[in-house]
Amino acid sequence: MSACSSLLSGGACAVPMSALRQKRTIAIVATTLASVVARLSALLSQVIVGWYLTEEQVGTFAVAIGIMGVTALFRAGGTALVMPSIRPADYDNAAGRMFWWGTTFLVFSAVATAGTIGLLPALETNFAAAALPGLPAVLWLMAGRQVLFAMTTVSRMRMSVDLRFSELAKLDVVSAILRIALTWWMASTGMGAIALAVPQAVTPVLEFVYFAFCGACKRSDYRWQGMRLPDMARFMKWPVIAAVLNTIQGQMNFLVLGIAIPASTLGLFYFAFQLANQPTMLLTSALQNVLAPFLARDRGNQVAEQIGMERVFAGAMLFVPITTVATASFFPTLELLVWGGKWSAINGGLYFLCIGATYATIAGILTGPLLGLQRFKAVAGFEVGKMAGTIGGAVLGALVVWLDSTNGTPRYEPITVICITTGAAMTIAALAQLVWIMRQYKVAPRDMVQHLTFGPALAVLTALAAQSIGHSIRESMTLPEGRVGAGMEFVAVATVYCTLILMGVRFTAEETLRTTVDVLPAPARSFLHRVFVLD
């Protein structure tokens, strides 16, 4: 591959790279803004859920997610991992077979889910969660979503490959608003766990209608072309394995816990797990879909591949902990302010989940470049690591809770135990993944250790300091109890955290900061130069 095709090249290729950089800027800005809106909508939906749903109702939805981890084990057969790496010139020929390959797995998932619903009464003897009110309805909605989702994947990826990110961003914003409205209406009217499932089933319908009218649906996209089925199966082997592992690590932990603990405790854990992973979902969804198509242009250029991976790794290790650990730092005061203590049981355990989510997020971000470089075996290896972390943490947590309860009154809070074991297992697994992949890209061991420890340590110490200072201010000023005092303490904690973290990054990691900022689009680059006083 020539230097002109590299995302990181310049010089003599200024003209073509100028156009590419402009497209990259539009893609990053549009996708990031849409992802921010989508994540904010998810966060707002979680606020609504926290107001109206009980711990058991949230636990019912978590059990359904866990069951889908079995019935939808293959997801879309790995097509979601492959399609971002397809070059525009090859997409017309590949879209049809990707559609039918993915649709086959999704329809099978829907049928398997329907069959499981029929078996729920027979499972109640050994699986108490099978008798939870509303569980069959939630599973029916999830089964329907599998079929609807099959109709949208190819059209969405056609728009991504054509770099129509602005249009996708608008669609995602509208979908996010619709999900919020549906969640609020259904939760406030007492629909329980169904309020979490209906928005997920409705939005694919909206997307398909939009794609049909914006020219993203072509007849050729639904007609198998090119590869024969045996060749396709060989090509998709590792993506399918990665998809299976992704399902196991992302969903089956809830099934494991649903067997071992009451639905109310599972509801607390699901609430905490979702909260800790909000930054993960924001950053990975925003950056994977942008990094994969652009790093695909570096495929075959070993120098560009190495530079690109190291830059992504260094920047992520510095900036990701700032967002993930902030969640744990701000939560105790925000929880009292927003929910009045309803979810305060997760205050202590959330720190461990956020630390685990930090390294898992960085591993997730690196999946984007690996997909673009079509290193599907490495992606599958990443999924093995994530699976080991989430499932291992769930199994260990369930075992500790069971052993603790055999002696009568438990000595430890079950929710705290499960958060600690899950966070610790996620951290160990993600560290192993990051060391493994960065060694392949020849990152020096000393630099690797520095990257892996500095950013998280800075964020954790800053978060603890901010909480301590905020609490001291509240005590010394004798602020009122309840929501008013919590709101004032939150302002103090947030102000101290933001101030300290900005100073810490600026004066202790200037080189990594400048390198990361300089590869961003011009508007973001200019803004961060002013914020960090880099000029």
BELQUINOR-V845286 format. One record per residue. RES is the residue in three letters. OMEGA is omega in whole degrees, -180 to 180 (NA if undefined). D_LAST is the distance of its C-alpha to the last C-alpha in Angstrom with 1 decimal. Layout:
res=RES omega=OMEGA d_last=D_LAST
res=RES omega=OMEGA d_last=D_LAST
This chain:
res=MET omega=-178 d_last=35.2
res=SER omega=179 d_last=33.3
res=ALA omega=-178 d_last=29.7
res=CYS omega=-176 d_last=29.4
res=SER omega=-176 d_last=30.3
res=SER omega=178 d_last=27.7
res=LEU omega=-173 d_last=25.0
res=LEU omega=-175 d_last=22.6
res=SER omega=-180 d_last=23.8
res=GLY omega=176 d_last=22.5
res=GLY omega=-176 d_last=23.3
res=ALA omega=-178 d_last=26.8
res=CYS omega=-173 d_last=26.9
res=ALA omega=-176 d_last=24.2
res=VAL omega=178 d_last=26.7
res=PRO omega=-180 d_last=28.1
res=MET omega=177 d_last=24.9
res=SER omega=178 d_last=23.4
res=ALA omega=180 d_last=26.2
res=LEU omega=180 d_last=26.0
res=ARG omega=178 d_last=22.3
res=GLN omega=178 d_last=23.1
res=LYS omega=179 d_last=26.0
res=ARG omega=179 d_last=24.0
res=THR omega=179 d_last=21.4
res=ILE omega=-179 d_last=24.4
res=ALA omega=-177 d_last=26.1
res=ILE omega=-178 d_last=23.4
res=VAL omega=-177 d_last=22.6
res=ALA omega=-178 d_last=26.3
res=THR omega=-180 d_last=27.5
res=THR omega=179 d_last=25.0
res=LEU omega=179 d_last=25.8
res=ALA omega=179 d_last=29.5
res=SER omega=177 d_last=29.3
res=VAL omega=179 d_last=27.6
res=VAL omega=-180 d_last=30.4
res=ALA omega=180 d_last=33.0
res=ARG omega=176 d_last=31.8
res=LEU omega=177 d_last=31.7
res=SER omega=177 d_last=35.2
res=ALA omega=178 d_last=36.3
res=LEU omega=178 d_last=35.0
res=LEU omega=176 d_last=36.8
res=SER omega=178 d_last=39.8
res=GLN omega=175 d_last=39.8
res=VAL omega=180 d_last=39.7
res=ILE omega=178 d_last=42.7
res=VAL omega=179 d_last=44.5
res=GLY omega=177 d_last=43.9
res=TRP omega=-165 d_last=45.6
res=TYR omega=-175 d_last=48.6
res=LEU omega=175 d_last=49.4
res=THR omega=178 d_last=51.1
res=GLU omega=-179 d_last=50.1
res=GLU omega=178 d_last=53.1
res=GLN omega=175 d_last=52.2
res=VAL omega=177 d_last=48.7
res=GLY omega=176 d_last=50.5
res=THR omega=178 d_last=52.8
res=PHE omega=179 d_last=49.9
res=ALA omega=176 d_last=48.5
res=VAL omega=178 d_last=52.0
res=ALA omega=176 d_last=52.0
res=ILE omega=179 d_last=48.7
res=GLY omega=178 d_last=50.2
res=ILE omega=178 d_last=53.4
res=MET omega=175 d_last=51.3
res=GLY omega=176 d_last=49.8
res=VAL omega=-175 d_last=53.3
res=THR omega=178 d_last=54.5
res=ALA omega=-174 d_last=51.3
res=LEU omega=-175 d_last=50.7
res=PHE omega=-177 d_last=49.9
res=ARG omega=180 d_last=47.7
res=ALA omega=176 d_last=47.4
res=GLY omega=178 d_last=48.3
res=GLY omega=-177 d_last=44.8
res=THR omega=180 d_last=44.1
res=ALA omega=179 d_last=41.0
res=LEU omega=-175 d_last=39.6
res=VAL omega=-170 d_last=40.7
res=MET omega=177 d_last=40.0
res=PRO omega=-177 d_last=36.2
res=SER omega=-178 d_last=36.6
res=ILE omega=179 d_last=39.0
res=ARG omega=-178 d_last=37.8
res=PRO omega=-177 d_last=38.5
res=ALA omega=-177 d_last=41.2
res=ASP omega=-168 d_last=43.1
res=TYR omega=-179 d_last=42.8
res=ASP omega=-178 d_last=45.9
res=ASN omega=-174 d_last=48.1
res=ALA omega=-171 d_last=46.7
res=ALA omega=-175 d_last=46.4
res=GLY omega=-179 d_last=50.2
res=ARG omega=175 d_last=50.9
res=MET omega=180 d_last=47.8
res=PHE omega=-176 d_last=49.1
res=TRP omega=177 d_last=52.6
res=TRP omega=-179 d_last=51.5
res=GLY omega=-178 d_last=49.3
res=THR omega=179 d_last=51.9
res=THR omega=-180 d_last=54.6
res=PHE omega=-178 d_last=52.8
res=LEU omega=178 d_last=51.8
res=VAL omega=176 d_last=55.3
res=PHE omega=179 d_last=56.7
res=SER omega=180 d_last=54.4
res=ALA omega=179 d_last=55.7
res=VAL omega=179 d_last=59.3
res=ALA omega=178 d_last=58.7
res=THR omega=178 d_last=57.2
res=ALA omega=178 d_last=60.2
res=GLY omega=179 d_last=62.5
res=THR omega=178 d_last=60.8
res=ILE omega=178 d_last=61.3
res=GLY omega=-178 d_last=65.0
res=LEU omega=-175 d_last=65.1
res=LEU omega=180 d_last=63.4
res=PRO omega=-179 d_last=66.7
res=ALA omega=-177 d_last=68.0
res=LEU omega=-172 d_last=64.9
res=GLU omega=-178 d_last=65.2
res=THR omega=-177 d_last=67.5
res=ASN omega=-177 d_last=65.0
res=PHE omega=-173 d_last=61.7
res=ALA omega=-178 d_last=61.7
res=ALA omega=-180 d_last=58.5
res=ALA omega=-179 d_last=60.5
res=ALA omega=-178 d_last=62.3
res=LEU omega=178 d_last=59.2
res=PRO omega=177 d_last=59.7
res=GLY omega=-178 d_last=57.6
res=LEU omega=179 d_last=56.8
res=PRO omega=-179 d_last=58.9
res=ALA omega=179 d_last=57.4
res=VAL omega=-180 d_last=53.8
res=LEU omega=176 d_last=54.9
res=TRP omega=179 d_last=56.5
res=LEU omega=179 d_last=53.3
res=MET omega=177 d_last=51.3
res=ALA omega=178 d_last=54.0
res=GLY omega=180 d_last=53.7
res=ARG omega=179 d_last=50.0
res=GLN omega=-179 d_last=50.5
res=VAL omega=-179 d_last=52.5
res=LEU omega=-178 d_last=50.2
res=PHE omega=-180 d_last=47.1
res=ALA omega=-176 d_last=48.8
res=MET omega=-174 d_last=48.9
res=THR omega=-170 d_last=45.1
res=THR omega=-176 d_last=43.5
res=VAL omega=-179 d_last=44.1
res=SER omega=178 d_last=43.1
res=ARG omega=-179 d_last=39.8
res=MET omega=175 d_last=39.0
res=ARG omega=179 d_last=40.1
res=MET omega=178 d_last=37.4
res=SER omega=180 d_last=34.8
res=VAL omega=177 d_last=35.9
res=ASP omega=179 d_last=35.8
res=LEU omega=177 d_last=32.2
res=ARG omega=-174 d_last=33.5
res=PHE omega=-180 d_last=31.0
res=SER omega=179 d_last=30.7
res=GLU omega=177 d_last=34.5
res=LEU omega=180 d_last=34.5
res=ALA omega=179 d_last=31.9
res=LYS omega=179 d_last=34.1
res=LEU omega=-179 d_last=37.1
res=ASP omega=178 d_last=35.4
res=VAL omega=179 d_last=34.4
res=VAL omega=179 d_last=38.1
res=SER omega=180 d_last=39.4
res=ALA omega=179 d_last=37.4
res=ILE omega=179 d_last=38.7
res=LEU omega=180 d_last=42.2
res=ARG omega=179 d_last=42.0
res=ILE omega=-178 d_last=40.9
res=ALA omega=-180 d_last=43.8
res=LEU omega=180 d_last=46.3
res=THR omega=-179 d_last=45.3
res=TRP omega=-177 d_last=45.6
res=TRP omega=-176 d_last=48.9
res=MET omega=179 d_last=50.6
res=ALA omega=-178 d_last=49.4
res=SER omega=179 d_last=50.4
res=THR omega=173 d_last=53.8
res=GLY omega=-178 d_last=54.6
res=MET omega=176 d_last=54.2
res=GLY omega=-175 d_last=52.9
res=ALA omega=179 d_last=51.4
res=ILE omega=179 d_last=52.1
res=ALA omega=178 d_last=49.3
res=LEU omega=-174 d_last=46.9
res=ALA omega=-176 d_last=48.7
res=VAL omega=-180 d_last=49.4
res=PRO omega=180 d_last=45.8
res=GLN omega=180 d_last=45.3
res=ALA omega=-175 d_last=48.5
res=VAL omega=-174 d_last=47.9
res=THR omega=175 d_last=44.4
res=PRO omega=177 d_last=45.5
res=VAL omega=178 d_last=48.1
res=LEU omega=-178 d_last=45.6
res=GLU omega=-178 d_last=43.4
res=PHE omega=178 d_last=46.5
res=VAL omega=180 d_last=47.5
res=TYR omega=-179 d_last=44.1
res=PHE omega=-179 d_last=44.0
res=ALA omega=-176 d_last=47.5
res=PHE omega=-178 d_last=46.6
res=CYS omega=176 d_last=43.3
res=GLY omega=180 d_last=44.7
res=ALA omega=178 d_last=43.4
res=CYS omega=176 d_last=47.0
res=LYS omega=-180 d_last=48.9
res=ARG omega=-179 d_last=52.4
res=SER omega=179 d_last=51.4
res=ASP omega=-178 d_last=49.0
res=TYR omega=179 d_last=52.2
res=ARG omega=-179 d_last=54.3
res=TRP omega=179 d_last=54.2
res=GLN omega=172 d_last=53.4
res=GLY omega=-171 d_last=53.0
res=MET omega=170 d_last=53.3
res=ARG omega=-175 d_last=56.6
res=LEU omega=179 d_last=56.6
res=PRO omega=178 d_last=57.1
res=ASP omega=178 d_last=54.2
res=MET omega=180 d_last=52.0
res=ALA omega=178 d_last=53.0
res=ARG omega=-179 d_last=52.1
res=PHE omega=-174 d_last=48.7
res=MET omega=-175 d_last=48.0
res=LYS omega=-177 d_last=49.3
res=TRP omega=173 d_last=46.0
res=PRO omega=178 d_last=44.3
res=VAL omega=178 d_last=47.4
res=ILE omega=179 d_last=47.3
res=ALA omega=179 d_last=43.6
res=ALA omega=179 d_last=44.5
res=VAL omega=-180 d_last=47.4
res=LEU omega=178 d_last=45.3
res=ASN omega=178 d_last=42.6
res=THR omega=-179 d_last=45.4
res=ILE omega=-176 d_last=46.9
res=GLN omega=-176 d_last=43.7
res=GLY omega=-172 d_last=42.6
res=GLN omega=-171 d_last=45.9
res=MET omega=175 d_last=48.8
res=ASN omega=179 d_last=47.5
res=PHE omega=176 d_last=48.5
res=LEU omega=178 d_last=52.0
res=VAL omega=-180 d_last=52.4
res=LEU omega=179 d_last=51.5
res=GLY omega=177 d_last=53.6
res=ILE omega=-169 d_last=56.6
res=ALA omega=-174 d_last=56.1
res=ILE omega=178 d_last=54.8
res=PRO omega=-179 d_last=55.7
res=ALA omega=-180 d_last=54.0
res=SER omega=177 d_last=52.5
res=THR omega=176 d_last=50.7
res=LEU omega=177 d_last=49.6
res=GLY omega=176 d_last=48.2
res=LEU omega=-179 d_last=46.2
res=PHE omega=179 d_last=44.8
res=TYR omega=179 d_last=44.0
res=PHE omega=180 d_last=42.2
res=ALA omega=-178 d_last=40.1
res=PHE omega=178 d_last=39.5
res=GLN omega=-180 d_last=38.3
res=LEU omega=-180 d_last=36.0
res=ALA omega=-176 d_last=34.5
res=ASN omega=176 d_last=34.0
res=GLN omega=176 d_last=32.5
res=PRO omega=178 d_last=28.9
res=THR omega=-178 d_last=30.6
res=MET omega=178 d_last=32.2
res=LEU omega=-173 d_last=29.1
res=LEU omega=-178 d_last=26.8
res=THR omega=-179 d_last=29.6
res=SER omega=-180 d_last=31.1
res=ALA omega=-171 d_last=27.8
res=LEU omega=180 d_last=26.5
res=GLN omega=-176 d_last=29.8
res=ASN omega=176 d_last=31.0
res=VAL omega=-177 d_last=27.7
res=LEU omega=-177 d_last=27.3
res=ALA omega=-180 d_last=31.0
res=PRO omega=-177 d_last=31.5
res=PHE omega=175 d_last=28.4
res=LEU omega=175 d_last=29.1
res=ALA omega=179 d_last=32.6
res=ARG omega=177 d_last=31.5
res=ASP omega=-175 d_last=30.5
res=ARG omega=-179 d_last=34.0
res=GLY omega=177 d_last=35.6
res=ASN omega=-171 d_last=32.5
res=GLN omega=-180 d_last=32.4
res=VAL omega=180 d_last=29.2
res=ALA omega=178 d_last=27.3
res=GLU omega=-177 d_last=29.1
res=GLN omega=180 d_last=28.1
res=ILE omega=-179 d_last=24.4
res=GLY omega=-179 d_last=24.3
res=MET omega=-178 d_last=26.3
res=GLU omega=179 d_last=24.3
res=ARG omega=178 d_last=21.0
res=VAL omega=-179 d_last=22.7
res=PHE omega=-177 d_last=24.3
res=ALA omega=-180 d_last=21.3
res=GLY omega=-180 d_last=19.2
res=ALA omega=-179 d_last=22.3
res=MET omega=179 d_last=23.3
res=LEU omega=-169 d_last=20.0
res=PHE omega=-178 d_last=19.8
res=VAL omega=-180 d_last=23.6
res=PRO omega=180 d_last=24.8
res=ILE omega=-177 d_last=22.6
res=THR omega=-175 d_last=24.5
res=THR omega=-178 d_last=27.9
res=VAL omega=177 d_last=28.3
res=ALA omega=179 d_last=27.1
res=THR omega=-180 d_last=30.3
res=ALA omega=-179 d_last=32.5
res=SER omega=-176 d_last=30.8
res=PHE omega=-167 d_last=31.1
res=PHE omega=-175 d_last=34.5
res=PRO omega=180 d_last=37.1
res=THR omega=178 d_last=36.1
res=LEU omega=-180 d_last=35.5
res=GLU omega=178 d_last=38.8
res=LEU omega=180 d_last=40.7
res=LEU omega=-173 d_last=39.1
res=VAL omega=-173 d_last=39.7
res=TRP omega=175 d_last=42.8
res=GLY omega=177 d_last=44.4
res=GLY omega=-177 d_last=44.8
res=LYS omega=-176 d_last=46.4
res=TRP omega=-175 d_last=44.1
res=SER omega=-179 d_last=43.4
res=ALA omega=-177 d_last=45.3
res=ILE omega=-176 d_last=42.3
res=ASN omega=-176 d_last=39.9
res=GLY omega=-177 d_last=40.4
res=GLY omega=-176 d_last=40.6
res=LEU omega=179 d_last=37.5
res=TYR omega=-178 d_last=35.3
res=PHE omega=177 d_last=37.1
res=LEU omega=-179 d_last=36.8
res=CYS omega=176 d_last=33.1
res=ILE omega=176 d_last=32.6
res=GLY omega=179 d_last=34.8
res=ALA omega=179 d_last=33.0
res=THR omega=-178 d_last=29.7
res=TYR omega=177 d_last=30.9
res=ALA omega=178 d_last=33.1
res=THR omega=-179 d_last=30.1
res=ILE omega=175 d_last=28.2
res=ALA omega=178 d_last=31.5
res=GLY omega=178 d_last=31.9
res=ILE omega=180 d_last=28.5
res=LEU omega=176 d_last=29.4
res=THR omega=179 d_last=32.6
res=GLY omega=176 d_last=30.9
res=PRO omega=180 d_last=29.9
res=LEU omega=176 d_last=33.4
res=LEU omega=179 d_last=35.1
res=GLY omega=179 d_last=33.4
res=LEU omega=180 d_last=34.5
res=GLN omega=175 d_last=38.0
res=ARG omega=-172 d_last=38.2
res=PHE omega=178 d_last=40.6
res=LYS omega=177 d_last=42.2
res=ALA omega=177 d_last=39.0
res=VAL omega=177 d_last=38.4
res=ALA omega=176 d_last=42.0
res=GLY omega=177 d_last=41.2
res=PHE omega=-179 d_last=38.3
res=GLU omega=175 d_last=40.7
res=VAL omega=179 d_last=43.2
res=GLY omega=179 d_last=40.8
res=LYS omega=178 d_last=39.8
res=MET omega=180 d_last=43.6
res=ALA omega=-179 d_last=44.4
res=GLY omega=-175 d_last=41.9
res=THR omega=-179 d_last=42.9
res=ILE omega=178 d_last=46.6
res=GLY omega=178 d_last=46.9
res=GLY omega=180 d_last=45.3
res=ALA omega=-180 d_last=47.6
res=VAL omega=180 d_last=50.7
res=LEU omega=179 d_last=49.9
res=GLY omega=179 d_last=49.2
res=ALA omega=180 d_last=52.4
res=LEU omega=-180 d_last=54.4
res=VAL omega=179 d_last=53.1
res=VAL omega=180 d_last=53.8
res=TRP omega=179 d_last=57.3
res=LEU omega=-179 d_last=58.1
res=ASP omega=-177 d_last=57.0
res=SER omega=-178 d_last=59.2
res=THR omega=-178 d_last=62.3
res=ASN omega=-179 d_last=63.0
res=GLY omega=-179 d_last=63.3
res=THR omega=-180 d_last=60.6
res=PRO omega=178 d_last=57.1
res=ARG omega=-176 d_last=55.3
res=TYR omega=176 d_last=51.8
res=GLU omega=-178 d_last=50.3
res=PRO omega=-178 d_last=50.6
res=ILE omega=179 d_last=47.3
res=THR omega=179 d_last=45.4
res=VAL omega=-177 d_last=47.1
res=ILE omega=177 d_last=46.3
res=CYS omega=-179 d_last=42.6
res=ILE omega=-178 d_last=42.4
res=THR omega=180 d_last=44.3
res=THR omega=180 d_last=42.4
res=GLY omega=-180 d_last=38.9
res=ALA omega=-180 d_last=39.9
res=ALA omega=177 d_last=41.5
res=MET omega=-180 d_last=38.5
res=THR omega=-179 d_last=36.2
res=ILE omega=-178 d_last=38.5
res=ALA omega=-178 d_last=39.0
res=ALA omega=177 d_last=35.4
res=LEU omega=178 d_last=34.5
res=ALA omega=178 d_last=37.3
res=GLN omega=-175 d_last=36.1
res=LEU omega=178 d_last=32.5
res=VAL omega=-179 d_last=33.7
res=TRP omega=-175 d_last=36.3
res=ILE omega=-178 d_last=34.1
res=MET omega=173 d_last=31.2
res=ARG omega=178 d_last=33.8
res=GLN omega=178 d_last=34.9
res=TYR omega=169 d_last=31.5
res=LYS omega=172 d_last=31.6
res=VAL omega=-177 d_last=28.8
res=ALA omega=-178 d_last=29.4
res=PRO omega=-179 d_last=31.3
res=ARG omega=178 d_last=29.0
res=ASP omega=-179 d_last=25.9
res=MET omega=179 d_last=27.9
res=VAL omega=180 d_last=29.1
res=GLN omega=180 d_last=25.6
res=HIS omega=-175 d_last=24.3
res=LEU omega=-174 d_last=27.6
res=THR omega=-170 d_last=27.5
res=PHE omega=-177 d_last=24.1
res=GLY omega=178 d_last=22.9
res=PRO omega=180 d_last=26.3
res=ALA omega=178 d_last=26.9
res=LEU omega=-178 d_last=23.7
res=ALA omega=-178 d_last=24.6
res=VAL omega=180 d_last=28.3
res=LEU omega=178 d_last=27.8
res=THR omega=180 d_last=25.3
res=ALA omega=179 d_last=27.8
res=LEU omega=178 d_last=30.8
res=ALA omega=-179 d_last=29.1
res=ALA omega=178 d_last=28.2
res=GLN omega=-180 d_last=31.8
res=SER omega=-180 d_last=33.3
res=ILE omega=179 d_last=31.3
res=GLY omega=179 d_last=32.2
res=HIS omega=179 d_last=35.8
res=SER omega=178 d_last=36.0
res=ILE omega=-180 d_last=34.7
res=ARG omega=-179 d_last=37.4
res=GLU omega=-177 d_last=40.1
res=SER omega=-180 d_last=39.3
res=MET omega=-178 d_last=39.1
res=THR omega=179 d_last=42.2
res=LEU omega=-178 d_last=40.7
res=PRO omega=177 d_last=43.4
res=GLU omega=176 d_last=44.4
res=GLY omega=-171 d_last=44.0
res=ARG omega=-178 d_last=41.5
res=VAL omega=179 d_last=40.3
res=GLY omega=178 d_last=39.5
res=ALA omega=179 d_last=37.9
res=GLY omega=180 d_last=35.6
res=MET omega=178 d_last=34.5
res=GLU omega=177 d_last=34.0
res=PHE omega=178 d_last=32.0
res=VAL omega=180 d_last=29.5
res=ALA omega=-179 d_last=29.2
res=VAL omega=-178 d_last=28.8
res=ALA omega=-180 d_last=26.2
res=THR omega=-180 d_last=24.1
res=VAL omega=-178 d_last=24.4
res=TYR omega=-178 d_last=23.7
res=CYS omega=-180 d_last=20.5
res=THR omega=-178 d_last=19.2
res=LEU omega=-177 d_last=20.2
res=ILE omega=177 d_last=19.1
res=LEU omega=179 d_last=15.5
res=MET omega=-179 d_last=15.5
res=GLY omega=180 d_last=17.5
res=VAL omega=-176 d_last=15.4
res=ARG omega=-171 d_last=12.1
res=PHE omega=180 d_last=13.9
res=THR omega=-179 d_last=16.6
res=ALA omega=-174 d_last=15.5
res=GLU omega=-176 d_last=12.0
res=GLU omega=178 d_last=13.4
res=THR omega=179 d_last=15.3
res=LEU omega=-179 d_last=12.6
res=ARG omega=-180 d_last=10.2
res=THR omega=-179 d_last=13.5
res=THR omega=-178 d_last=14.7
res=VAL omega=-174 d_last=11.9
res=ASP omega=178 d_last=11.8
res=VAL omega=179 d_last=15.5
res=LEU omega=175 d_last=15.5
res=PRO omega=-174 d_last=16.5
res=ALA omega=-179 d_last=14.1
res=PRO omega=179 d_last=14.7
res=ALA omega=180 d_last=14.2
res=ARG omega=-180 d_last=11.1
res=SER omega=-179 d_last=9.5
res=PHE omega=-178 d_last=11.1
res=LEU omega=174 d_last=10.1
res=HIS omega=179 d_last=6.3
res=ARG omega=-178 d_last=7.4
res=VAL omega=-176 d_last=10.1
res=PHE omega=179 d_last=8.6
res=VAL omega=-177 d_last=5.7
res=LEU omega=-178 d_last=3.8
res=ASP omega=NA d_last=0.0
